[in-house]
Amino acid sequence: MPLDTASVDPARDLVLTRIIDVPADKLFKCWTRSDLLPQWFCPPPWSVSKAVMDVRAGGNSLITMNGPNGEVVDNPGVYLEVVENEKIVFTDAFTETWKPSAKPFMTGIITFEDLGDGRTRYTAIARHWTVEYRQTHEQMGFAESWGIAADQMAALAATL
């Protein structure tokens, strides 16, 4: 599913795109299987200690990330759209199915475009609720951390 570049808002969206030498279905598995996601989702020294995922439109997720200094960050959310091997849309605007979050931060739009020959155009969009949230996410190291995670995902997917 190709990225609709007209829908990207530079004021609120951060975008990471990679051509990955792995078929889309394997990348999709990395995003949708609770046994695989912890293996790639965080750049070291952070890690994932919990991944509860009901990967379907309206399904809940809870990903718990752990930092090197004892930080524990729960990331509850809801899947808005899931198209097998093509697209995943999720948000933290809800903590569980249709229960509003106290402070929504972003919606993630992940696309997997099959380029043939086992290659995939992987695009991750972090669409923020405010310009300030996008700036905060950028300053937190979006490009580097999401890039490292994408590299880790690609390496894992190549082994599936």
N, C-alpha and C positions, 0 to 999 in steps of 0.2 A: 504494500500500500504506500504509494509515494506521498511525501510530505506536501501539503498544500501551503506553499510559501506565502501566499496572500494572507493566510490566517495568522502568521507570526507577527506579534506586536513587539517591536524592539524595546519599548518602554517597560513591558511587563514580562516578557518571555526570555528565557535562557535556552539555548539550543546546542545540543551536541550531536554531530553526525559522524558516523564512521562507516567505511566499507570494511566488512568483516568476512574473512575467508571461511565462513561456516554457513550452512543452510539455515534459513529462517526458522524452521521447526525446532532446531536445537537451541537457538537463542530464546525462542518462545518458552521452551521447557525451563530454561534457567530462570526466567521471570515468573513462572507459574507453579513450580514444584517447591514445596517447603523444605525438602531435603537438599535442594540445589542452591536456592537463593542465599543461605548463610555463607556459602563457600566463595561468593564473589561480590556481594552487595556493598560492602564497606571497604574503603582503602585502609590498610594497616596504619596505625596500630588498633584501629577500631574493629569491632567484630559484631556479628549478629548472634544473639543467644536464643532468639525465639522468632519463628515465622509461622504465623497462623494465617492461612490464605484460603478463602472461598472464592476462587477465581471465576466469577460470572457477574454479569450486570446486576448490581444490587447486593453483591456478596461483600462480606466484611474482610478486613485484613488487620493484622497487628504484627508489626515488625519491631522488635526490641533491639536497639543498638547499644553496645557497651564500649566506653572509652578507656583509654589507658590509665586514667586517674580515678577509676571507679564510677565514671558517669554511666547512668542508665537512662536511655532516651526511648520512650515508647512512641511509636508512630502508628496510631490507629487510623483507619480510613475505609473507604468504600470504593469498589470497582464500579465505574459508570458504563464502560463499554469494553467488551472482550470479543475480538474476532480472531479465532484460532490461527496462529502463525502469521498474523498480519498486524494486529493492533491491540494495545491495552491502554485504557484510560482509567485513572484512579484519582481520588482526591482526599485531602484531609479536612474538607469542609464538613464532613460527617464523621463521627467517631465510631458509629455503627449504623446499620441500615436506617437512613433518614433521620438520625438523631444529630442535630447540628453541633458542630464543634464550637468551643468557646472562642477560638482564634484561628480561623482558617488561614493557611499560608500559601498553598499552591495546589494545582492540578497537574498531574503528570500525564503526558501523552507519549506513548512509546510505539513506534512503528517499525516493522520489519518488511522491507521491500526486497523480494527475491530478484536478484540480478542475473540468475542463471549461473551455470558452472560452479554451484555450491557457494556463491557469494551473496551477501545480504547488505543492503544499505540500512543501517541501524540508525534511527533518529530518536532522541529523547528530548522532549520539550518540557521544561518546568515553567508553567504558566502561573504567575503570581497574582494574588488578589490586589496588590498595590504596587506602585513603582518602588516604594520604599522596601517592600519585601524582596523584590527582585534585586535591588541594590545590596541588601543584606546578604542574600544568597550568593551573589557574585563575590562579595567580600569574604564570605566564608570559604571560598575556593571552589565554587561550582565546577568550573572548567577542569581544574586539576583532579578533584575528587571523583566527579562523574566519569572523567576520562580513565582514571585508574580502574574504577569499577567496571567500565566497559571492556578494558583490556583483560581484566580478571575473568569476566563473563566469557569473552571470546576464547580464552585459554581453556576454561572449563568445558565450554560447548564443543570444542574441538575433540574432547575426549569421550563424548557421548556416542 
